[in-house]
Amino acid sequence: MKIIGLTGGIGAGKSTASKYLAKNGYAVIDADQIAREVVEPGKPLLAELRQAFGAEIIKTDGSLDRKALAAIVFEDEAGRRKLNRIMHSNIIQVIDKRIEASCRQETCKGIIIDAPLLFETGLEEKCDQTWLLVADWETRIRRVCARDGAAPQEVEARIKSQMDDEEKRKRADLVIDNSGSRQELEQKLKTVIAQL
């Protein structure tokens, strides 16, 4: 069973691609979803983050205050590396378990690891192929502003904080341009999976 790493910067359309692939028989392992699950109230990782970054990252209801944590690590490279080290090892453990479980499903055509930090975390080592979704700068900003209600400057800062698309292009097995419509993306994916 093939394991495909699907990546791309914010606003490139990974979620849209993943939904289409899931509807077409692929098991999708969403690294962002796992990142949310592992820091739910009561999880050991949340306590570890509190110890590393302080009580101010915990809301009064006991959940993680993502904005407070982001504010701490966004400007602090050492803090960001520390956060990534803590988070990534835990996320990768869960991904490994889900790969194992997905491999036992007879109806599964393949496994998609949907991970924005596929290359940064070394997850591509677990994949038979890596697919990179790209879209032009304006399209990405427009999508994220519409989805998150964010200001264009915020989105630009988030894009700039991620690995450059050109670096990802060098490392990906397949680059899919998603600057167009959802229908165009689905047609491209249909063609790609027909060739697998």
N, C-alpha and C positions, 0 to 999 in steps of 0.2 A: 504494500500500500504506500503510495507516494505521500510524502509530507512536503507541503508547499509553504514557504514563508512569504507572507504578504505584508508589504510595508509601504510607507509613503509618509510625507509630511502632513501636518495638520491641514485639513481642507482638501486633501487629494482624493478622498472618496473611498477609503478603506472600508468603512462601515457599509456603504452601499454595495461595494463589491462582495463583502462577506455575506451579506443578506442574500444576494443572488446565488452565490456558491452554495450556501446552506440549503436554499430551495432546490438546488440541483444535486443533492445527495452527498455533499461534502460536510464533514464534521469541522466546525469552526471553533477554534480555541482562541478566545479574545483576551489578549494580554492586559488590555486596559480594564476589562471587567474583572479579571483576576486581581489586578492591583487594587480595585475597590473592595473586593471580597476579603483580602488578607488583612485589611486595616479596619474591619468592622468592630464595633464595641465588643470588648471581651476577648478579642483575638490577641495572642501574645505579641504580635508584631506592633500593635498599637502602643502597648506598654513600652516596647523597645524604642519606638519613635519618640514617645514622650520623654524617655530618659535621655535620648540623644539631643532633642531640640527644645525641651522645656514644656511646662504645663500649658502655656498659652496656645499650643497647637491643638488642644482638646476643647471642644465646645462643652457647654453646660450639660447637654444631654449625653455626654460621654463619647460622641463621635469625633472623628478627625476633622479639624478645621483646615481644609485644603488651602484656602486663601491665606491663612496665617502661616502655614508651612511654606507655601510658595513664596510669600514675601520674605521669609528668612533665607531660603536657598537660592532665590532667583539672582540676587546680586552677589552671592558668596559661592565661589567655585569650589572651595573645600567642603562647604556644607552640602552642595549639590552632589559632589562625589560620594560623600558619606551617606546621603539619602539613597542614591542609586545603589551603592553597595548593599545597604540593608534591604532595600526593596527587591532588587533584581534576583538575589539568590533565593528569596522566598517565592517569587513569581515563577522562576524557572522550575522549582520543585513541583509546584502545582501543575505547570505545563507538562512536565514529564509524566505525572500521574494521569493526566487527561489524554495524552498521546497513547499511553498503554490501554486505557479504557476504550478509546475510539478504535484502536486496532482490533479489538475483539468484536466489534459490530459488523456483522456480515453484510449489511446493506450499505455500508459506508464506501464511497468511491475513492476517498482520499481525505487527508487531513490538511486543514488550512490553519497556520499559526498567524493570526492577525496581530502584528506587533509593530508599533511605531518605532521602537528602538531595536529592531531585529539585528542590525549590524553592530550597533553600539554595545549590545549585551552578549554578543557571540551566539545568539539563537540560530543564526544561519547554519551553524555546524550541525544542527539537528535536522536540517531540511535537505530534500533531494533537489529542490529548485527554489529560487527566490524570485518573486515578482515585485516589481516596484511600480506603484501608481504615481503618476506625476500630473500636475495641472499647472497652467500658467498662474503667475503671482496674483493677478487681479481676481481671477476666478476663485482661488483659494481664500483670499481675504473676504470676498463677497459671501462665499458659502459659510465661513466661520462666523462672520458678523450676523448673518441671518439665523444661524443655528443657535449661537450662544448669546446673542444680544451684545456682543463685544464691540468696542471701538476699533476702527481700522488700525490705529497705532498699536493697540494691545496685540492684535493678531500678527502684525508685522514683527513685533518683538518676540512673539512665540515662534514664528517661522525662523527668525534669525538665530534663536537659541538651539535649533535642531541641526542635525548633520545636514550639510549642503547636499542638494539633489544630485549635483555632478559627482560627488564622492559615492553616493548610493548607486548611481548609474554604472559606475565602474565595477561595482561589486554584485549587481543584480544579474540574474540569468535572463530576465525578460523585463522590458520596460513597457508599460501600458499608459498611453496618454489619455487622461480623463478630463480634458478641458471642455468637453462637450456635454451633451445631455445624458441622463440616466440610460435612455434607450441605446445610445451609441456605446456607452460603457458595457451594457449587457450584451450587445452584439459582439463586441471585442472579446468579452469573457467566454461567450458561447463558442467562438472560433478557437480560442486558446484551449478550452477543456476538451473540445472535439479532437484536438491534436495530441492530447496526453496519452 
